[in-house]
Amino acid sequence: MTVTYSSRVASVSNVASFFKLLIRWKGSVIKLVLVDLIIFLVLYFIFNFTYRFGLNPAQKRTFESIASYCNQNTGRIPVAFILGFYVVLVIQRWLQVLRTLPWPNRMSFFTTTLVHGDDEMGRLMRRTIQRYLTLSTVLLTRDTCPPVRKRFPTLQHVVDAGLMTDNEMHVYENIPAPQAKYWVPLVWSTALVTRARKEGRIKDDISAQTMIVEIDKYRGYLMALFNYDWIPIPLIYTQVTTLSVYTYFLACLMGAQFLDVETPQNWIDMKVPIFTVMQFVFYVGWLKVAECMLNPLGEDDDDFEINYIIDCGFESSMLAVELHGTLPEMDKDVYWEKVEFDLPYTAAAEKFKVEPHLGSAIDLVVSPKVSEFLQDGSCSSIPDEEASPSTIRRRHPSKMQRIFSNRSRHMRPRRQLSRTTSSNSQTSGQSNVHDRPLEPQSLQEDSQNQHRFPKHSTVLHIGEDDPSNQRDPYSHRLDSMISHISDVSGRSADQDFTHTVLEAVIEESNEMEKQSDPRCGSGEVGLTNMERGMPKEESENLREKHEDQSAEELSIRTEHTDLDPSIQKDITPGAPSVENEEKMALLTGRDEAEDSATSANMPPASQSENDETDPNETTSLLK
């Protein structure tokens, strides 16, 4: 009963084809709304003739007041809003029912492929499995689809049609199930699959499982179809939509009348309300569409052809299992010796031949100026007007790079003091020599003395002024402190000056630890993580040992930090800092040459830490 017109609208260039659809009767909107439209027009003209010929002037004034009131308030009924949502909901449900229609063709491919055997029993198994699937569909649609019920009113009609045997009907009727029993033939089909597996007609368990899963999917389709028949769209929604449409046009019977009153709305007397009739066809036709699609298993012109689905599915599935083991003789195709496959076109189809699609960006040409790869860390030298922002992005210096570039203009490149935590220094054994802090002479000694240093205790080290080094917030304050002490004391780089800087750093470190620890008093040194769980006396003893050990290690680390005697003798203690800066610049250039020569022959960091260090090598390391 489905109205098919796809061939009539194959091309929109033929305008006449769409106008021909309007004169079709089956499934047309005129067929659906014709009866309602006739009733509406009859009632409309009854009111019209009564107003024109059956009322006196006073009664006409009352009729005109009622008609004017209806005309002003018909717009308050939200017909389009309610009807639009209702039709959308019905169409979505209609499409879902269409997707759940059961077709046994897919299962027939598994049956003819996985159930082996050319004997009579093998053929009987394959045909029976497919027949049970069609039988379950008939048993379900007999209870949900009126056309199928009219075709198979009783089970005996099903037996006479060849879908069920007398023995199967007897077993089916004797099953004590008060609910629908359409699923019973599917249980029989799974039992046949199990039997075929035991007899070796199905070669492995995976094939048997595949067939059982497919049968279960078929049962799911039938169950969904049963649920759609059981639970429709809520009745109140259908009632509200129907009442809104028909109430609107009941009001139009009075509001759409042409009156004798001299008003702009009644300046012309139309005997037939043309636009009201068009509005009736559109709104009522829209409602009829929803009513027609509300139950797609019914008897309307656009309902699903369930009887045809049963016939087509049964014939194709039985034919598929009959083709088991049949295969035409293989032969070489006409393209056997070719590498290009060009299927021919007729003269009528030549205009539909298209070129292959290779990508929408295949014709994009990139200018050679912006087609070169950028090296890591480099910036593009292409001007902004030549380089597209989508392909090249200028790399701006980071905040840390700007800070170090500004510091290099006024800070001495000779040496700098920085802080790292002991935990970081222990894990940076493979770092650069200039970045590695001065550790104890032996890793074994470091592990023995590890308990003396808390987790967050600071270790001072001397490194080159490299902007790539990781620096913490203490470094800027230490650099400013070095510059301030050198200016005040007048000493540049002798051993007393180094000890003065280290003592000032230790004092500042203790001050900051005391401020950061909330458990410290006003005159106490902050507790470390190790000391917080100890008694007060043990904690003080441990801190004294820690200070003694730190002082000894610091003195060892600064033994070889004296300047070269050839240049140190030229530096006058107490001279202005500007003169010392010039001499330090000379020393820096010499040190850079020594560093480049030393780093070329330097052993790995893991070996240098375990070997005994020569004083001259230590001096170059510190530089």
HELIX and SHEET records of a PDB file:
HELIX    1   1 SER A    6  VAL A    9  5                                   4    
HELIX    2   2 VAL A   15  LEU A   22  1                                   8    
HELIX    3   3 VAL A   29  PHE A   53  1                                  25    
HELIX    4   4 PRO A   57  ASN A   73  1                                  17    
HELIX    5   5 THR A   74  ARG A   76  5                                   3    
HELIX    6   6 VAL A   79  ARG A   99  1                                  21    
HELIX    7   7 ASN A  105  LEU A  114  1                                  10    
HELIX    8   8 GLU A  120  THR A  144  1                                  25    
HELIX    9   9 PRO A  146  ARG A  151  1                                   6    
HELIX   10  10 LEU A  155  ASP A  160  1                                   6    
HELIX   11  11 ASP A  166  GLU A  173  1                                   8    
HELIX   12  12 VAL A  184  LYS A  198  1                                  15    
HELIX   13  13 ASP A  205  TRP A  230  1                                  26    
HELIX   14  14 LEU A  235  GLY A  255  1                                  21    
HELIX   15  15 PRO A  264  ASN A  266  5                                   3    
HELIX   16  16 ILE A  274  MET A  293  1                                  20    
HELIX   17  17 ILE A  306  GLU A  322  1                                  17    
HELIX   18  18 GLU A  350  PHE A  352  5                                   3    
HELIX   19  19 PRO A  368  VAL A  370  5                                   3    
HELIX   20  20 LYS A  399  HIS A  410  1                                  12    
HELIX   21  21 SER A  422  THR A  427  1                                   6    
HELIX   22  22 LEU A  443  GLN A  448  1                                   6    
HELIX   23  23 GLN A  450  ARG A  452  5                                   3    
HELIX   24  24 TYR A  474  SER A  489  1                                  16    
HELIX   25  25 GLN A  495  SER A  516  1                                  22    
HELIX   26  26 LYS A  536  ARG A  557  1                                  22    
HELIX   27  27 PRO A  565  GLN A  568  1                                   4    
HELIX   28  28 SER A  577  ALA A  600  1                                  24    
HELIX   29  29 ALA A  605  ASN A  610  1                                   6    
HELIX   30  30 PRO A  615  LEU A  622  1                                   8    
SHEET    1   A 2 GLN A 416  THR A 421  0                                        
SHEET    2   A 2 THR A 458  GLY A 463 -1                                        
END                                                                             
